[in-house]
Amino acid sequence: MPSPNSTAKATVRNSWQTDLLWLAGIFLFTGTIEYLRGSLPLGVDGKFGWWEGNIWSNETSQRFADPYSLTHLTHGILLFCILRYLAPRLPASKRLLIAALIEGSWELVENSLMMIDRYRAVTISLGYSGDSILNSMSDILMMCLGFAFAMRVSFRVCIATVLILEIGCALWVHDNLTLNVIMLIHPIEAIKHWQMAGAPAGLSH
């Protein structure tokens, strides 16, 4: 006869397996909606790429990862902390599903025509044309990785990691999650001027 402990572990394992299937469904649903709205699977050139490190390139947001992938790791850490505070009794797998739903919803909003135009108008994403489906799926995956990382470390480590990612991105590419949100909601010309200082010669808004 199974012990109560082994039964409880089996229940948790089955719950995770079921929720991971739902998680895969979120990826599939988000990617399908983006495809039906006209997003390209691999970008305009149709070529697969693992990395694009130049944020001024038209291949940014088209490859599997780019510097902005780090902001999605931050999403995952922040969503874990927020959901742990708001729903501490909810199983971690359920909180991950909620986080993935939020991230997937953001991907759909971010790649809408209205938001693409907003990015072009007020941020340094001058030639932004929306994420490829590959990059969008990677963004959700990065969020999940950030969430999984936060599950295994202390709150202090989470905060320290977010600060490192934000400061690191600001120093590296003159952009990060905080600056992105500020510029989308209430553009500040001084911030844009500082950000554009890193642009290639001849590139201007």
C-alpha positions as CSV (number, residue, x, y, z in Angstrom):
1,M,0.0,0.0,0.0
2,P,1.5,3.4,-1.0
3,S,2.5,5.7,1.8
4,P,0.8,9.1,2.2
5,N,4.1,10.7,1.3
6,S,4.5,8.8,-1.9
7,T,0.9,9.5,-2.8
8,A,1.4,13.2,-2.2
9,K,4.5,13.2,-4.4
10,A,2.7,11.4,-7.2
11,T,-0.1,13.9,-7.0
12,V,2.3,16.9,-7.3
13,R,4.1,15.2,-10.2
14,N,0.9,14.5,-12.1
15,S,-0.2,18.2,-11.4
16,W,3.1,19.4,-12.9
17,Q,2.7,17.1,-15.9
18,T,-0.8,18.4,-16.6
19,D,0.2,22.0,-16.2
20,L,3.2,21.6,-18.5
21,L,0.8,20.4,-21.2
22,W,-1.3,23.5,-20.6
23,L,1.9,25.6,-20.8
24,A,2.6,24.0,-24.2
25,G,-0.9,25.0,-25.2
26,I,-0.2,28.6,-24.3
27,F,2.9,28.6,-26.6
28,L,0.8,27.0,-29.4
29,F,-2.1,29.4,-29.0
30,T,0.1,32.5,-28.9
31,G,2.1,31.4,-31.9
32,T,-1.0,30.5,-33.9
33,I,-2.7,33.9,-33.2
34,E,0.5,35.7,-34.2
35,Y,0.7,33.7,-37.4
36,L,-2.9,34.3,-38.3
37,R,-2.3,38.1,-37.7
38,G,0.6,38.0,-40.2
39,S,3.7,37.6,-38.0
40,L,6.5,35.7,-39.8
41,P,7.9,32.5,-38.3
42,L,11.6,33.4,-38.8
43,G,11.6,37.1,-39.8
44,V,11.6,38.7,-43.2
45,D,14.6,36.8,-44.6
46,G,13.1,33.4,-43.4
47,K,16.4,32.4,-41.9
48,F,16.9,30.8,-38.5
49,G,19.3,32.4,-36.1
50,W,20.2,31.8,-32.5
51,W,21.4,35.3,-31.6
52,E,21.4,39.0,-32.8
53,G,23.5,41.2,-30.5
54,N,23.1,44.5,-32.4
55,I,19.9,46.3,-31.2
56,W,20.1,48.6,-34.2
57,S,19.9,45.8,-36.6
58,N,16.7,44.9,-38.4
59,E,17.3,41.3,-37.2
60,T,16.6,42.3,-33.6
61,S,13.4,40.6,-32.4
62,Q,13.7,38.2,-35.4
63,R,16.2,35.7,-34.1
64,F,15.8,33.3,-31.2
65,A,17.5,35.7,-28.7
66,D,18.8,39.2,-28.5
67,P,19.7,41.6,-25.7
68,Y,16.0,42.2,-25.0
69,S,15.7,38.5,-24.1
70,L,17.2,39.5,-20.7
71,T,14.2,41.7,-20.0
72,H,12.0,38.7,-20.3
73,L,14.1,36.8,-17.7
74,T,13.3,39.8,-15.6
75,H,9.6,39.4,-16.4
76,G,9.8,35.9,-15.0
77,I,11.5,36.8,-11.8
78,L,9.1,39.7,-11.1
79,L,6.0,37.7,-12.0
80,F,7.1,34.9,-9.6
81,C,7.6,37.4,-6.8
82,I,4.2,39.1,-7.5
83,L,2.3,35.9,-7.8
84,R,3.9,34.4,-4.7
85,Y,2.8,37.4,-2.8
86,L,-0.7,37.5,-4.2
87,A,-1.4,33.8,-4.3
88,P,1.0,32.1,-1.8
89,R,-1.2,28.9,-1.5
90,L,-1.5,28.4,-5.2
91,P,0.8,25.6,-6.4
92,A,3.9,26.8,-8.2
93,S,2.9,25.1,-11.5
94,K,-0.4,27.0,-11.4
95,R,1.4,30.3,-10.8
96,L,3.7,29.5,-13.7
97,L,0.7,29.0,-16.0
98,I,-0.7,32.4,-14.9
99,A,2.7,34.0,-15.6
100,A,2.8,32.4,-19.0
101,L,-0.7,33.6,-19.8
102,I,0.3,37.1,-18.8
103,E,3.5,36.9,-20.9
104,G,1.7,35.4,-23.9
105,S,-1.0,38.1,-23.7
106,W,1.8,40.8,-23.6
107,E,3.4,39.2,-26.7
108,L,0.1,39.5,-28.5
109,V,-0.3,43.2,-27.4
110,E,3.3,44.0,-28.2
111,N,3.0,42.7,-31.7
112,S,-0.2,44.5,-32.5
113,L,-0.1,47.3,-35.1
114,M,-1.0,49.9,-32.5
115,M,1.9,48.9,-30.2
116,I,4.4,48.5,-33.1
117,D,3.6,52.1,-34.1
118,R,4.0,53.2,-30.5
119,Y,7.4,51.6,-30.3
120,R,8.5,53.3,-33.5
121,A,7.3,56.7,-32.4
122,V,8.6,57.0,-28.8
123,T,11.3,54.5,-28.2
124,I,14.7,53.7,-29.8
125,S,13.2,50.8,-31.7
126,L,13.2,52.9,-34.9
127,G,12.7,50.1,-37.4
128,Y,10.7,47.8,-35.2
129,S,8.2,45.7,-37.3
130,G,7.2,43.2,-34.6
131,D,8.7,40.0,-33.3
132,S,9.1,37.0,-35.4
133,I,7.1,34.0,-34.0
134,L,10.4,32.4,-33.1
135,N,11.5,35.4,-31.1
136,S,8.1,35.7,-29.5
137,M,8.1,32.1,-28.4
138,S,11.7,32.6,-27.1
139,D,10.4,35.6,-25.0
140,I,7.8,33.4,-23.3
141,L,10.5,30.7,-22.7
142,M,12.9,33.3,-21.2
143,M,10.1,34.4,-18.9
144,C,9.6,30.7,-17.8
145,L,13.3,30.4,-17.2
146,G,13.3,33.5,-15.1
147,F,10.3,32.2,-13.2
148,A,12.0,28.8,-12.6
149,F,15.2,30.6,-11.4
150,A,13.2,32.6,-8.9
151,M,11.5,29.5,-7.6
152,R,14.9,28.2,-6.4
153,V,16.5,31.2,-4.8
154,S,15.7,33.7,-2.1
155,F,13.8,36.9,-2.5
156,R,17.0,38.9,-1.9
157,V,18.7,37.0,-4.7
158,C,15.7,37.7,-7.0
159,I,16.0,41.5,-6.3
160,A,19.8,41.4,-6.8
161,T,19.4,39.6,-10.1
162,V,16.8,42.0,-11.4
163,L,19.1,44.9,-10.5
164,I,22.1,43.3,-12.2
165,L,20.0,42.6,-15.3
166,E,18.6,46.1,-15.5
167,I,21.9,47.9,-14.8
168,G,23.8,45.5,-17.1
169,C,21.3,46.1,-20.0
170,A,21.4,49.9,-19.5
171,L,25.2,49.9,-19.6
172,W,25.3,47.4,-22.5
173,V,22.6,48.6,-24.9
174,H,21.3,51.8,-23.3
175,D,18.0,50.1,-22.7
176,N,16.2,47.8,-20.3
177,L,12.8,46.9,-19.0
178,T,12.4,50.0,-16.8
179,L,13.5,52.4,-19.5
180,N,11.2,50.6,-22.0
181,V,8.2,51.0,-19.8
182,I,9.0,54.7,-19.1
183,M,9.4,55.5,-22.8
184,L,6.2,53.7,-23.7
185,I,4.1,55.4,-21.1
186,H,5.7,58.8,-20.8
187,P,8.5,59.5,-23.2
188,I,11.4,61.6,-21.8
189,E,13.5,63.3,-24.4
190,A,16.6,63.3,-22.2
191,I,16.4,59.5,-21.9
192,K,16.0,59.1,-25.7
193,H,19.0,61.4,-26.3
194,W,21.2,59.3,-24.0
195,Q,19.9,56.1,-25.7
196,M,20.5,57.4,-29.2
197,A,24.1,58.2,-28.3
198,G,24.8,54.5,-28.9
199,A,23.3,54.5,-32.3
200,P,25.4,54.0,-35.5
201,A,26.4,57.2,-37.3
202,G,23.7,58.6,-39.5
203,L,20.9,56.9,-37.7
204,S,18.3,59.3,-36.2
205,H,14.7,59.3,-35.3
